[in-house]
Amino acid sequence: MIDRHLLDILVDPEDHQELWYVLDEQVLYNPRSLRKYDVRDNIPILLVDESSTATSEEQQRWSSMGDSA
C-alpha cells in the first residue's frame, strides 16, 4: 500500500493532474487519459513508456471510484 502522504503529492507525468489509486489491482489510474501505471512493491512506476491504456472493462469498473479515490 502506498503511503497516503505520497499519494497526495503524486501526479500524472503527462498532464500533471491527480491519479486514482486502485489498491486491489495495484495501479494508479488517470481517468482523463485512461492511462494506468503499475505499482510494484509499493513503488509507483510513473514512466509514460511503461504505462498502458486501461481496458474498457477497467475504465467502467474504475469510473465509479471517482468520488472515493
DAHUJO-V626178 format. One record per backbone hydrogen bond with DSSP energy under -1.0 kcal/mol. CO is the residue of the C=O (numbers start at 1). NH is the residue of the N-H. If there is no record, write none. Layout:
co | nh
CO | NH
CO | NH
//
This chain:
co | nh
3 | 7
4 | 8
6 | 9
6 | 10
12 | 16
17 | 12
20 | 29
22 | 27
26 | 39
27 | 22
28 | 37
29 | 20
30 | 34
34 | 54
35 | 30
36 | 52
37 | 28
38 | 45
40 | 43
43 | 40
44 | 46
47 | 50
48 | 51
52 | 36
55 | 59
56 | 60
57 | 61
58 | 62
59 | 63
62 | 65
65 | 68
65 | 69
//
